[in-house]
């Protein structure tokens, strides 16, 4: 029944057909409700869960490569793929959103930020010989008005040194954000309380119910066989009913040595947030990259008092959002060239409408943050994770 509903494009009670493109921006996402007609559901996963209540089946059915496109070009396989991506200015060929048929050559060779030449678009496709692994967070019931930070450790699901070429997560609404950290305890464990300030190298992050990242062909993120995975989730229940936190994350991967471009992360965190009561304020920070690289995406993190987040590379704007709860990432196709010495700066504006001074902290209700996350790759790199604190 679920498969038939998805295949036929039925609305499942959510007001828009499963498989329809996501609405532009984030306008409807925060208004998704279960009744009376699931209004505002913004992606395949939410629509499916709204209509069926089956989180695991919807996570499987809504994987972007199987027809429920989000944010990336299509994966390999027989589905219709994700939202087609087109080639940008540059010298390489671009590919479409379906199984790798290849697009026409793009024109130009326009330089990006820094000194490196531009490249053609990629479409985010995956090779045909990848394998898939999946981890599922044990469900947790969160009471009305409750804010929780929960973590769960997982044994390495790959069984060898691998390169992850695509990730996608599915989480029930109310999850402010989640990470899949790599390293640490390489065993399965129960859900436990943890800190919202915890951070380590990660293989996936998300701030939306359904979020995917497909690396360009020939690019992946390394995970060693002795590294476990750890889901860290921040959940805030603003409803009048208990809510079950459910998260599934899928990874497409290939054997180590398959890719030539190795992905890493840029993490820039501002600790010096201080906004007086009943006033506005700002915070920000920056990170310098010492090597040639290509930027794949930009993400932001603020709490409810954040009104504007911007990021730039060598003074050129690369990202902007006014959304704190479920900010849309920026995906760059073609990847954005960054030369050695590129400076990535980020800035946050706040409106403190409380009677208390706002300071840095993990609570979305009483604290603030100003964090930039980015994913890059470079040829011959080792997946370095660039971290900056201010």
SVG drawing of the C-alpha trace seen along z (x, -y; Angstrom):
<svg xmlns="http://www.w3.org/2000/svg" viewBox="-9 -47 57 53">
<polyline fill="none" stroke="black" stroke-width="0.4" points="0.0,0.0 2.8,-2.4 4.7,-1.6 1.6,-2.0 0.8,-5.3 4.3,-6.6 4.4,-5.3 1.1,-6.9 2.0,-10.2 -0.9,-10.2 -0.9,-13.1 -1.2,-10.8 -3.2,-13.5 -0.4,-16.1 -1.8,-18.4 0.9,-17.8 1.8,-14.7 4.7,-12.5 7.5,-13.0 6.6,-16.6 9.5,-19.1 10.1,-20.6 8.6,-24.1 11.2,-26.9 12.7,-28.2 11.7,-26.9 8.4,-28.6 6.1,-25.6 8.4,-23.3 7.8,-24.8 4.0,-24.6 3.7,-20.8 0.9,-19.4 -0.7,-16.1 -4.3,-17.5 -6.6,-18.2 -4.8,-17.7 -1.0,-17.5 -0.6,-21.0 2.9,-22.4 4.7,-19.0 7.8,-20.0 9.4,-16.7 8.7,-13.1 9.5,-11.7 7.2,-14.0 4.4,-13.5 4.8,-9.7 5.0,-9.6 2.0,-11.9 -0.1,-9.6 1.1,-6.2 2.9,-6.6 5.5,-4.1 8.9,-5.8 11.1,-2.9 9.1,-2.2 9.0,-5.9 12.8,-6.2 13.2,-3.4 10.6,-4.6 11.8,-8.2 15.5,-7.8 16.4,-10.3 17.8,-7.7 14.5,-5.8 12.3,-8.6 11.9,-11.0 14.3,-13.7 15.8,-16.2 18.6,-18.6 20.8,-16.5 21.0,-15.0 19.7,-11.5 21.5,-8.4 22.2,-5.3 19.5,-2.8 16.2,-2.6 14.2,-5.3 13.5,-8.7 16.3,-10.2 16.3,-13.4 15.9,-16.9 18.0,-17.1 21.2,-19.2 22.6,-21.1 26.2,-21.9 27.6,-25.2 30.3,-27.4 33.6,-25.7 35.6,-23.3 34.3,-19.8 31.2,-18.0 28.0,-18.2 25.6,-15.4 21.9,-15.2 19.8,-14.0 19.3,-10.4 21.7,-7.5 24.9,-8.8 24.0,-9.7 26.3,-12.7 25.4,-16.1 27.0,-18.3 30.2,-20.2 29.8,-23.4 31.5,-26.5 33.9,-29.0 36.3,-28.1 35.4,-30.9 37.5,-31.1 35.7,-30.7 36.8,-32.1 40.6,-31.9 43.0,-31.0 41.6,-27.7 39.7,-27.4 36.0,-26.6 34.6,-23.2 31.5,-21.8 28.4,-20.6 28.3,-17.1 24.7,-16.2 25.6,-14.3 25.4,-10.9 26.7,-7.7 28.5,-4.8 26.6,-1.6 28.9,0.7 28.3,-1.0 27.0,0.8 24.6,-0.6 24.6,-0.5 22.0,-1.9 21.8,-2.8 18.6,-3.4 18.4,-5.4 16.3,-3.7 13.1,-5.8 12.8,-8.1 9.6,-9.7 9.9,-13.5 7.3,-15.1 5.5,-18.4 7.8,-21.4 10.8,-19.1 14.2,-19.7 16.6,-16.7 20.1,-15.9 20.5,-12.2 23.3,-10.1 23.7,-6.5 26.8,-4.6 27.0,-2.1 29.5,0.5 31.1,-0.2 28.5,0.9 30.9,1.1 33.3,3.9 36.3,2.4 38.1,-0.9 35.6,-2.7 34.8,-5.9 31.2,-7.2 29.9,-8.7 26.3,-9.6 24.5,-10.0 20.8,-10.7 18.9,-11.0 15.3,-10.8 14.1,-12.2 10.8,-13.0 9.8,-16.6 11.0,-18.5 14.6,-17.4 16.6,-20.7 19.6,-19.0 21.5,-15.8 25.1,-14.6 26.6,-11.2 30.0,-11.5 32.8,-9.1 35.4,-7.5 35.1,-6.7 33.4,-3.6 33.2,-1.0 30.3,1.0 26.5,0.8 25.1,-0.8 21.8,-2.2 20.5,-5.7 22.0,-7.9 21.9,-11.5 24.7,-13.6 25.8,-17.2 24.6,-19.5 28.1,-20.9 29.7,-17.6 31.6,-17.7 34.0,-15.5 34.6,-14.7 31.3,-13.8 30.1,-11.8 26.7,-13.4 24.7,-16.3 21.1,-17.5 18.7,-20.1 15.7,-19.0 13.5,-15.9 15.0,-14.6 18.4,-15.7 20.9,-14.2 24.4,-14.9 25.7,-13.1 29.3,-13.7 30.3,-14.4 31.7,-11.4 35.2,-10.4 34.7,-12.1 34.0,-10.5 34.5,-10.8 36.9,-8.3 35.7,-6.1 38.2,-3.6 37.2,-0.1 38.1,-0.7 35.9,-3.8 32.4,-3.5 29.5,-5.9 27.6,-8.0 24.3,-9.8 23.9,-13.0 20.5,-14.6 19.0,-17.8 15.2,-17.6 12.8,-20.3 9.1,-19.4 7.1,-22.6 3.8,-20.8 1.2,-19.8 1.6,-16.1 4.4,-13.6 6.6,-13.1 8.6,-10.1 12.1,-10.8 13.0,-8.4 16.0,-8.7 17.4,-6.5 20.6,-7.3 21.7,-5.6 25.2,-5.5 26.3,-4.6 29.9,-3.5 32.7,-2.1 36.0,-0.3 38.9,-2.5 40.9,-3.7 38.0,-4.1 37.8,-7.9 40.5,-10.5 38.9,-13.4 38.7,-13.1 36.0,-15.2 36.5,-17.0 34.7,-19.5 35.0,-23.2 33.6,-23.9 33.6,-27.5 32.1,-28.1 31.6,-31.4 31.7,-31.1 31.7,-34.8 27.9,-35.4 26.5,-38.0 23.3,-40.0 21.9,-42.2 18.2,-41.9 15.6,-43.5 18.2,-44.4 19.7,-43.2 23.2,-41.9 25.7,-40.2 28.4,-37.5 30.7,-35.9 33.9,-34.2 36.1,-33.0 38.3,-30.1 41.3,-30.2 41.9,-27.3 45.6,-26.6 45.1,-24.4 43.3,-24.2 39.8,-22.8 36.3,-22.7 33.4,-23.7 30.4,-21.4 27.9,-22.8 27.3,-25.4 25.2,-25.0 24.3,-27.3 23.3,-26.8 21.5,-29.3 18.8,-29.2 15.4,-30.9 16.8,-34.4 18.8,-34.3 17.3,-36.5 20.0,-36.4 23.0,-34.2 25.4,-35.0 28.7,-33.5 31.3,-34.7 34.5,-33.5 37.1,-36.2 34.3,-38.7 32.1,-37.1 28.6,-36.0 28.2,-32.2 25.3,-31.6 22.4,-33.4 19.3,-32.4 16.9,-33.8 15.7,-30.4 17.0,-29.0 15.0,-25.8 15.3,-24.0 17.7,-26.1 18.1,-25.0 21.7,-24.1 23.4,-25.6 24.7,-23.0 27.2,-24.2 27.0,-22.5 29.6,-22.9 31.6,-22.8 33.0,-26.2 36.8,-26.4 38.7,-27.8 42.3,-28.8 45.0,-28.5 44.5,-31.2 40.7,-31.5 39.0,-33.1 35.5,-31.9 33.6,-34.3 30.2,-33.9 28.0,-36.4 24.8,-36.2 22.2,-38.8 20.1,-38.3 16.9,-39.8 16.9,-39.2 13.3,-39.7 13.9,-38.3 14.8,-39.9 18.1,-37.8 21.4,-38.2 21.8,-35.7 25.1,-33.8 26.6,-30.8 25.1,-27.4 23.3,-24.3 19.7,-25.2 17.6,-26.4 15.2,-27.9 17.6,-30.0 21.0,-30.1 22.3,-31.1 24.9,-29.8 26.5,-31.0 28.1,-28.1 29.2,-27.6 29.5,-24.1 30.9,-23.4 31.9,-20.3 34.8,-20.5 37.0,-18.0 40.5,-18.1 42.5,-15.8 45.2,-14.0 43.9,-15.1 43.3,-13.1 39.9,-14.5 41.2,-17.1 38.6,-18.6 39.3,-22.3 38.0,-23.6 38.0,-27.3 36.7,-28.6 36.1,-32.3"/>
</svg>
